């Protein structure tokens, strides 16, 4: 009994009933147009609201196609989805996002909207007309005035048992109305995901959005890893070298300490600027779009990068770097930065050579350092630096190779210009 009461009058049933009433309200403009058309065709003297049942149901039949046509507009689906999500009790992830695109999606949306307003108009009409009649009928045994009214004469009071039968009849009418509204609401809730759910084109667009978001996250991870990771490695290396010199107490090596501290200062200052730029990629404007403030460092900052890495790094540039495109310049800077970070972590302070060749249609980046006598300790997660170098190169249509060659560790990157 309680389950039946919840099914008929629970919160979900009430919301779905409200959804149907809203559909009836949305159908009113179409019904009014249909009434005008029918009154003109049948030359009905009753006006808009006083026509016969034939005029009223004829107006209903005229209004349905009009509703279907208007639902073909792209914005009909977002509005229908917003209402259905709130009132039908269907999980939000089963609905499509955005306007309907394509014939199939528009046809399904038109079918849903026509069904919603059409059924909603019938349920709304019954919800307005039936309760007063049912309540009056149930009150017949208790109201002499009602028994003398037209309702009483219609019900027929010549047989006494009919008088008391009016009470359960009125209650049953109200229950039938609630059951009809609940069943109709449940039917619409079952059809909603089929008619308002994502089409193959919507699923493809959603997959593309997820891929773009994943690429954006990967890009931010690469930028933070390369800029912050390099800075920490370079500062650690320089600070460690300066401490060892100070421990010896040799005044002649104070100049080296000064250079090391200067390199630390330049590295941290440059990294703060890079970090501001990377964090700018996370900012959003008022519309939710990403806001990029300026551009990241490029090959024009390469000398400062190499100088901050220490005196054991030698840079050689063949050709002019100015004609290198901006996007390639930024990625090449990050590749060199990661190569220097990798050498600082694993090469044990051995000399590092950096060579850039921009004389051909490809930008070639080669970095070499002698292999240490003892292999470096592997990180538990394997590191992300060389993976990021490969991702940067592939995104620009290039290649990246890293590994031991003839007693040196070599990182070789080729990217078309």
C-alpha positions in Angstrom: 0.0 0.0 0.0 2.8 2.4 0.9 4.6 1.6 -2.3 1.6 2.4 -4.3 1.1 5.7 -2.5 4.8 6.6 -3.2 4.4 5.6 -6.9 1.3 7.8 -7.2 2.1 10.8 -5.0 5.8 10.6 -4.2 8.3 13.3 -5.0 9.4 11.7 -8.3 5.8 11.3 -9.4 5.0 14.9 -8.5 8.0 16.2 -10.4 7.0 14.1 -13.5 3.4 15.4 -13.2 4.8 18.9 -13.1 6.9 18.1 -16.2 3.7 17.1 -18.0 1.9 20.2 -16.9 4.8 22.3 -18.2 4.5 20.4 -21.5 0.8 21.4 -21.6 1.7 25.0 -20.9 4.3 25.0 -23.8 1.6 23.6 -26.1 -0.8 26.5 -25.5 0.6 28.8 -28.3 0.3 26.0 -30.8 -3.2 25.1 -29.6 -4.3 28.7 -30.0 -3.0 28.9 -33.5 -4.8 25.6 -34.2 -8.0 27.0 -32.8 -7.8 30.0 -35.1 -7.3 27.7 -38.1 -10.1 25.4 -37.1 -12.5 28.2 -36.4 -11.7 29.7 -39.8 -12.1 26.4 -41.6 -15.3 25.3 -39.9 -16.7 28.8 -39.5 -17.3 28.0 -35.9 -19.2 30.8 -34.0 -17.8 29.9 -30.6 -14.6 31.8 -30.9 -11.3 30.6 -29.5 -12.5 29.0 -26.3 -16.2 28.3 -26.9 -16.0 26.0 -29.9 -17.2 22.5 -30.1 -15.1 19.4 -29.1 -14.4 18.9 -32.8 -12.8 22.4 -33.0 -10.8 21.8 -29.8 -9.4 18.4 -30.9 -8.9 19.7 -34.4 -6.8 22.5 -32.9 -4.9 19.9 -31.0 -4.2 18.0 -34.2 -3.0 21.2 -36.0 -0.8 22.2 -33.1 1.2 19.0 -32.9 2.9 19.3 -36.3 3.7 23.0 -35.6 5.4 21.9 -32.3 7.4 19.3 -34.2 8.6 21.9 -36.8 9.7 24.3 -34.1 11.6 21.6 -32.3 13.9 21.1 -35.3 15.8 24.2 -34.3 19.2 23.4 -32.6 18.4 25.1 -29.3 15.3 22.9 -28.7 17.4 20.0 -27.4 19.3 22.0 -24.7 16.0 23.4 -23.3 14.3 20.0 -23.4 17.3 18.3 -21.7 17.4 21.0 -19.0 13.8 20.4 -18.1 14.0 16.6 -18.3 17.1 16.5 -16.1 15.4 18.4 -13.4 12.0 16.8 -13.5 12.1 13.3 -15.0 14.4 11.6 -12.5 16.8 10.3 -15.2 20.6 10.4 -14.5 22.2 13.5 -16.1 24.9 11.5 -17.9 22.3 9.8 -20.1 21.4 13.1 -21.9 23.3 14.8 -24.7 24.9 18.1 -24.2 24.6 21.0 -26.6 22.3 21.8 -29.6 21.2 19.0 -31.8 23.3 18.6 -34.9 22.4 16.4 -37.9 19.1 15.0 -39.1 18.9 12.1 -36.8 19.5 14.1 -33.6 17.0 16.8 -34.7 14.4 14.2 -35.6 14.7 12.6 -32.2 14.5 15.9 -30.5 11.4 16.8 -32.5 9.8 13.5 -31.5 10.5 14.1 -27.9 9.2 17.7 -27.9 6.1 16.7 -29.7 5.5 13.8 -27.3 6.1 16.0 -24.3 3.8 18.8 -25.3 1.2 16.5 -26.8 0.8 14.2 -23.8 1.3 17.1 -21.5 -1.6 19.0 -23.0 -3.9 16.0 -22.4 -2.7 15.4 -18.8 -2.9 19.2 -18.1 -6.4 19.4 -19.5 -7.5 16.4 -17.3 -5.7 17.9 -14.3 -7.7 21.1 -14.7 -11.1 19.7 -15.5 -11.3 16.4 -13.6 -10.5 17.3 -10.0 -13.4 19.8 -9.6 -15.8 17.4 -11.2 -14.6 14.5 -9.0 -14.7 16.5 -5.8 -18.2 17.8 -6.5 -19.3 14.2 -7.3 -17.8 12.9 -4.0 -19.6 15.7 -2.1 -23.1 14.9 -3.6 -24.2 12.8 -0.6 -23.4 15.7 1.8 -24.6 18.7 -0.1 -28.3 19.3 -0.9 -27.4 22.2 -3.1 -25.2 19.9 -5.3 -28.0 17.4 -5.5 -30.3 20.1 -6.9 -27.7 21.2 -9.4 -27.2 20.0 -13.0 -24.5 17.6 -11.7 -27.1 15.9 -9.4 -29.6 15.6 -12.2 -26.9 14.2 -14.5 -25.9 11.6 -11.9 -29.5 10.5 -11.4 -30.8 10.7 -7.8 -33.9 8.7 -8.5 -32.1 5.6 -7.2 -30.8 6.2 -3.6 -27.8 3.8 -3.9 -26.4 6.0 -6.7 -26.2 8.9 -4.3 -23.7 7.1 -2.0 -21.9 5.6 -5.0 -20.9 9.1 -6.1 -18.4 9.3 -3.2 -16.2 6.3 -4.2 -16.7 7.3 -7.8 -15.2 10.7 -7.2 -12.3 9.2 -5.3 -11.6 6.7 -8.0 -11.6 9.4 -10.6 -8.9 11.3 -8.6 -6.9 8.1 -8.2 -7.2 7.3 -11.9 -5.9 10.8 -12.8 -2.9 10.3 -10.5 -2.2 6.9 -11.9 -2.4 8.1 -15.5 -0.1 11.0 -14.7 2.4 8.7 -12.9 2.3 6.1 -15.8 2.7 8.8 -18.4 5.6 10.4 -16.5 7.3 7.1 -16.2 6.9 6.4 -19.9 8.4 9.8 -20.8 11.3 9.1 -18.3 12.0 5.8 -20.0 11.9 7.4 -23.5 14.0 10.5 -22.6 17.4 8.9 -22.9 16.5 7.4 -26.2 15.2 10.6 -27.7 17.5 13.1 -25.9 20.5 10.9 -25.5 23.8 11.5 -27.4 24.0 10.5 -31.0 27.2 9.0 -32.6 28.2 12.5 -33.6 27.7 13.7 -30.0 29.8 10.8 -28.7 32.6 11.6 -31.2 32.5 15.3 -30.2 32.7 14.4 -26.5 35.6 12.0 -27.2 37.4 14.8 -29.0 36.8 17.2 -26.1 38.2 14.6 -23.7 41.2 14.1 -25.9 41.8 17.8 -26.1 41.5 18.2 -22.3 43.9 15.3 -21.8 46.4 16.8 -24.2 46.1 20.1 -22.3 46.8 18.4 -19.0 49.8 16.6 -20.6 51.1 19.9 -21.9 50.9 21.5 -18.5 52.6 18.5 -16.9 55.4 18.7 -19.5 55.9 22.5 -19.0 56.0 22.2 -15.2 58.2 19.2 -15.3 60.7 20.8 -17.6 60.8 24.3 -16.1 60.7 23.5 -12.4 62.6 20.2 -12.7 65.4 21.9 -14.6 65.6 24.8 -12.1 65.8 22.5 -9.1 68.4 20.3 -10.7 70.6 23.2 -11.8 70.3 25.0 -8.4 71.1 21.8 -6.6 74.2 21.2 -8.7 75.5 24.8 -8.4 74.8 25.0 -4.7 76.5 21.6 -4.1 79.6 22.7 -6.1 79.7 26.1 -4.2 79.5 24.3 -0.8 82.3 21.9 -1.7 84.6 24.9 -2.7 83.8 26.7 0.6 84.6 23.6 2.6 88.1 23.6 1.1 88.7 27.1 2.4 90.7 28.1 -0.7 90.3 31.8 -1.2 91.4 31.5 -4.9 88.2 29.6 -5.6 85.9 32.3 -4.3 85.3 33.5 -7.9 83.9 30.1 -8.7 81.5 30.4 -5.8 80.5 33.8 -7.0 79.7 32.4 -10.4 77.8 29.6 -8.9 75.6 31.9 -6.9 75.1 34.2 -9.9 73.9 31.1 -11.9 71.5 30.2 -9.1 70.1 33.7 -9.1 69.6 33.8 -12.9 68.1 30.3 -12.9 65.6 31.0 -10.2 64.6 34.4 -11.7 64.1 32.9 -15.1 62.2 30.0 -13.7 59.8 32.3 -11.8 58.9 33.9 -15.1 58.4 30.5 -16.8 56.3 29.4 -13.9 54.1 32.4 -14.2 53.6 31.6 -17.9 52.8 28.0 -17.2 50.3 28.9 -14.5 48.7 31.4 -17.0 47.7 28.4 -19.0 45.5 27.3 -16.1 43.6 30.6 -15.9 40.2 30.9 -17.4 38.3 33.9 -18.7 34.6 34.7 -17.8 33.5 32.3 -20.6 35.6 29.4 -19.3 38.2 29.6 -22.1 41.8 29.3 -21.4 43.8 32.5 -21.1 47.4 32.4 -22.2 49.5 35.4 -21.0 52.3 36.0 -23.4 54.5 33.1 -24.8 56.9 30.8 -23.2 60.7 31.0 -23.5 62.2 30.2 -26.8 65.6 29.7 -28.4 66.4 33.4 -27.8 66.8 32.4 -24.1 69.0 29.4 -24.8 72.3 31.0 -23.9 71.0 32.1 -20.5 69.7 28.5 -20.0 73.1 27.0 -20.8 74.9 29.6 -18.7 72.8 28.7 -15.7 73.5 25.0 -16.1 77.2 25.5 -15.2 80.6 25.9 -16.8 80.7 22.3 -18.0 78.0 22.8 -20.6 79.2 23.9 -24.1 76.7 25.2 -26.7 77.3 25.2 -30.5 74.8 26.7 -32.9 75.1 26.1 -36.7 72.9 28.4 -38.7 70.5 31.2 -37.7 67.9 30.6 -35.1 65.8 33.7 -35.7 63.8 32.2 -38.7 62.7 29.2 -36.5 58.9 29.3 -36.0 57.7 30.4 -32.6 56.1 27.1 -31.7 59.2 25.2 -32.7 61.4 27.6 -30.9 59.5 27.1 -27.6 59.5 23.3 -27.9 63.2 23.2 -28.8 64.0 25.3 -25.7 62.1 22.8 -23.5 63.8 19.9 -25.2 67.3 21.3 -24.4 66.1 22.2 -20.9 65.1 18.6 -20.2 68.3 17.3 -21.7 70.3 19.4 -19.4 68.1 18.4 -16.5 68.7 14.7 -17.4 72.4 15.2 -17.6 72.6 17.1 -14.3 70.7 14.2 -12.6 72.5 11.3 -14.1 75.9 12.4 -15.6 77.6 13.2 -12.3 78.9 16.6 -13.3 80.6 15.4 -16.6 80.9 17.8 -19.5 77.8 18.2 -21.6 77.8 19.4 -25.3 74.7 20.9 -26.9 74.6 21.3 -30.6 71.8 22.9 -32.7 71.9 22.7 -36.5 69.4 25.0 -38.2 70.9 25.0 -41.7 68.5 22.5 -43.3 64.8 22.0 -43.4 65.0 20.3 -40.1 66.1 21.6 -36.7 68.5 19.1 -35.3 69.2 19.0 -31.5 72.0 16.8 -30.3 73.1 16.6 -26.7 75.9 14.3 -25.4 77.7 13.6 -22.2 80.1 10.9 -21.2 78.5 7.9 -19.4 79.3 7.8 -15.7 81.5 5.1 -14.3 78.6 3.8 -12.2 75.1 3.7 -13.7 72.7 6.2 -12.1 70.1 5.0 -9.7 66.8 4.6 -11.5 63.8 6.5 -10.2 60.9 4.4 -9.0 58.5 5.7 -11.6 61.1 5.7 -14.4 60.9 9.5 -14.8 58.9 11.6 -17.3 61.5 13.8 -18.9 62.6 11.7 -21.9 58.9 10.7 -22.4 58.1 14.4 -22.6 60.9 15.1 -25.1 59.4 12.4 -27.3 55.9 13.8 -27.0 57.1 17.3 -27.9 59.0 16.0 -31.0 56.1 13.9 -32.2 53.5 16.7 -31.8 55.6 18.7 -34.3 56.1 15.8 -36.7 59.6 15.0 -35.6 61.6 12.2 -33.9 63.6 11.8 -30.7 66.1 9.1 -29.8 68.0 8.8 -26.5 70.5 6.2 -25.3 74.1 5.2 -25.0 76.2 5.5 -28.2 80.0 4.8 -28.3 80.6 5.5 -24.6 78.4 8.7 -24.4 74.8 9.3 -23.7 73.2 10.9 -26.7 69.9 12.7 -27.1 69.1 13.3 -30.8 66.0 15.2 -31.9 64.9 16.1 -35.4 61.9 18.4 -36.0 60.8 19.7 -39.4 60.7 23.5 -39.6 
